[in-house]
């Protein structure tokens, strides 16, 4: 409502209107996520795996309970990107390009709707 913002997680893509929200899901294979969690949080392999699996299950259950949606369905997102394939920098570059194109498309639709409204 007040301008552009980035909201990470928190089911924002299910709350905010899809026509004005660019929804991104960033994924990576479990083993890569475990390695990252071991490094970041200093966990053992087993503890990192348990932590990730519980967090994933909690997030999936939250979206299912409150939005009756499947958080793993790629059709709930405008862009799904696998960081194993492109890395973090590649993901950022891809997101910026896709967001720029999406913004142009939204702008064109908005301008077209405004023209149609004036005509009536």
C-alpha positions in Angstrom: 0.0 0.0 0.0 2.9 2.4 0.8 5.2 1.3 -2.0 7.6 -1.5 -2.9 8.7 -3.9 -0.1 10.4 -7.3 0.1 8.7 -9.7 2.6 10.6 -12.9 3.3 8.4 -15.8 4.2 5.5 -15.4 6.5 3.1 -16.6 3.8 2.9 -13.1 2.3 2.3 -14.6 -1.1 -1.0 -16.0 0.2 -2.1 -12.8 1.9 -1.2 -10.1 -0.6 -3.0 -9.9 -3.9 -1.3 -11.9 -6.7 -1.8 -9.2 -9.2 0.4 -6.8 -7.2 2.7 -9.4 -5.6 5.8 -11.0 -7.2 6.0 -14.4 -5.5 9.3 -16.2 -5.4 10.3 -19.6 -3.9 14.0 -20.3 -3.5 14.8 -24.0 -3.2 17.8 -26.2 -2.9 18.4 -30.0 -2.3 18.1 -31.2 1.3 21.8 -32.1 1.5 22.9 -28.7 0.4 20.5 -27.1 2.9 21.9 -29.4 5.7 25.5 -28.4 4.9 24.4 -24.7 5.0 22.7 -25.1 8.3 25.7 -27.0 9.8 27.9 -24.1 8.8 25.6 -21.3 9.8 24.3 -22.8 13.1 27.1 -25.1 14.0 24.8 -28.1 14.1 25.7 -31.8 13.5 24.4 -33.4 10.3 21.6 -35.2 12.1 20.5 -32.1 14.1 20.6 -29.9 11.0 18.5 -32.4 9.1 15.9 -32.7 11.9 15.8 -28.9 12.2 15.2 -28.4 8.4 12.6 -31.2 8.2 10.6 -29.9 11.2 10.8 -26.3 9.9 9.6 -27.4 6.4 6.8 -29.5 7.9 5.7 -26.6 10.1 5.7 -24.1 7.2 3.7 -26.5 5.0 1.2 -27.2 7.8 0.8 -23.4 8.4 0.0 -22.7 4.8 -2.4 -25.6 4.6 -4.2 -24.7 7.8 -4.6 -21.0 7.2 -4.7 -20.7 3.4 -5.9 -24.2 2.3 -3.0 -24.2 -0.1 0.0 -26.4 -0.9 3.2 -24.4 -0.2 5.1 -26.9 -2.4 2.9 -26.3 -5.5 5.1 -24.2 -7.9 1.9 -22.7 -9.4 1.6 -20.7 -6.2 4.7 -18.7 -7.2 5.7 -16.5 -10.1 9.3 -17.8 -10.0 10.9 -20.9 -8.4 14.6 -20.9 -8.4 17.1 -23.7 -7.4 20.2 -22.2 -5.9 22.1 -25.5 -6.4 21.9 -24.9 -10.2 22.6 -21.1 -10.3 24.1 -20.2 -6.9 23.1 -17.2 -4.8 24.5 -14.6 -7.1 22.8 -16.2 -10.1 19.5 -16.4 -8.2 19.7 -12.7 -7.3 20.5 -11.8 -11.0 17.6 -14.0 -12.2 15.2 -12.5 -9.7 16.1 -9.0 -10.6 15.6 -9.6 -14.3 12.3 -11.5 -13.8 11.1 -8.8 -11.4 11.9 -6.0 -13.9 9.9 -7.9 -16.6 7.0 -8.6 -14.2 6.9 -4.9 -13.2 6.7 -3.8 -16.8 3.8 -6.3 -17.4 2.0 -5.1 -14.3 2.4 -1.5 -15.3 1.0 -2.2 -18.8 -2.0 -4.0 -17.3 -2.6 -1.1 -14.9 -2.3 1.5 -17.6 -4.7 -0.5 -19.8 -7.3 -0.9 -17.0 -7.1 2.9 -16.3 -7.7 3.6 -20.0 -10.7 1.3 -20.1 -12.1 2.8 -17.0 -11.8 6.4 -18.5 -13.5 5.2 -21.7 -16.6 4.1 -19.7 
